[in-house]
C-alpha cells in the first residue's frame, strides 16, 4: 500500500505524519498497532488542534467528490481519530485484552468505496 507524499497547502507542516495517512481502515489499524505510544502521542499532539481546520477544509467537497490531492489529508485525519482512543483511553496502541492484530480483518466500508470511485 503506497504512502502519500504530500498534503494540501494549508497543512504541509504536518507532512512528517504522512506515514499514518493510509487509505484503508485495515492499514491504519495495523500502522497504529505497530507504532509506539511515543509515535501515537506525537501524532495526537500534532493534529488535535488542527482537526477543526482540517474538517472545515475537507467539508468543501462531498465525500464522493473529494479530489485525489485532498485524500491524504482525510486519511491522516482518520488515522488521528482512530489513534485517539489509544492515547486517551487505552494508553497503549491497541485495546487492552484484545485479540492479536494478525487475527483481525477490517472490512472496507462505504466511505472507502466512495473514495475509490473515479471522479466524474
C-alpha positions in Angstrom: 0.0 0.0 0.0 1.5 3.3 -1.1 2.1 6.2 1.3 1.0 9.7 0.3 3.8 12.1 -0.4 2.1 15.5 0.1 -0.7 17.3 1.9 -2.7 20.3 0.6 -1.0 23.7 1.1 -2.6 24.8 4.4 -1.4 21.6 6.0 2.1 20.9 4.6 3.5 21.4 8.1 2.0 18.0 9.0 3.8 16.1 6.3 6.1 14.3 8.7 3.0 12.4 9.8 2.2 11.1 6.2 3.2 7.5 7.1 -0.1 7.4 9.0 -2.1 8.7 6.1 -3.1 5.2 4.8 -6.2 4.7 2.5 -7.8 1.8 4.3 -9.1 1.3 7.8 -7.2 -2.0 8.0 -3.9 -0.4 7.0 -4.4 2.4 9.5 -5.2 -0.1 12.3 -2.1 -2.1 11.6 0.0 1.1 11.5 -1.4 2.2 14.8 -0.9 -1.3 16.4 2.7 -1.4 15.1 3.5 2.1 16.4 4.9 3.0 19.8 2.9 5.1 22.2 5.5 7.9 21.7 4.6 7.9 18.0 0.9 7.9 18.6 1.2 10.6 21.2 3.2 12.7 18.7 0.5 12.2 16.1 -2.2 13.1 18.6 -0.4 16.3 19.8 0.3 17.4 16.2 -3.2 17.0 15.0 -5.5 17.6 17.9 -5.5 21.4 17.5 -5.6 21.1 13.7 -8.8 19.0 13.5 -11.3 21.9 13.3 -9.4 23.4 10.4 -8.9 20.0 8.7 -12.7 19.3 9.0 -13.6 22.8 7.6 -11.1 22.3 4.7 -12.4 18.9 3.8 -16.0 19.9 4.2 -15.7 21.9 0.9 -16.4 18.7 -1.0 -18.9 15.9 -0.8 -17.1 12.7 0.2 -17.7 11.1 -3.2 -16.2 14.1 -4.9 -13.1 14.6 -2.8 -10.2 15.4 -5.1 -7.3 13.0 -5.1 -4.9 15.6 -3.7 -7.1 16.0 -0.7 -7.4 12.3 0.2 -4.1 12.1 2.1 -5.4 14.8 4.5 -8.6 12.8 5.0 -6.6 9.6 5.7 -4.4 11.5 8.1 -7.5 12.8 10.0 -9.0 9.3 10.1 -5.7 7.9 11.5 -5.8 10.6 14.2 -9.3 9.7 15.1 -8.5 6.0 15.2 -5.4 6.6 17.3 -7.2 9.0 19.7 -8.6 6.1 21.7 -5.2 4.6 22.1 -3.9 7.9 23.6 -7.0 9.0 25.6 -8.3 5.7 26.9 -6.1 2.6 26.3 -2.7 4.2 27.0 -1.3 1.6 24.6 -1.6 1.2 20.8 -4.4 -1.4 21.0 -7.4 -2.1 23.2 -6.4 -4.0 26.4 -7.2 -7.7 26.5 -8.0 -7.7 22.7 -7.1 -10.4 20.2 -3.8 -10.1 18.2 -3.8 -7.8 15.1 -2.9 -10.8 13.0 -6.3 -12.4 13.7 -8.3 -9.2 12.8 -9.6 -8.3 9.4 -11.2 -4.9 8.9 -13.7 -4.8 6.0 -13.7 -1.7 3.9 -16.8 0.5 4.5 -18.9 2.8 2.4 -16.5 5.7 2.8 -13.7 3.7 1.3 -15.9 2.6 -1.6 -16.9 6.2 -2.3 -13.3 7.4 -2.2 -12.2 4.7 -4.6 -14.7 5.7 -7.3 -13.4 7.6 -10.2 -14.3 11.3 -10.0 -16.7 12.1 -12.9 
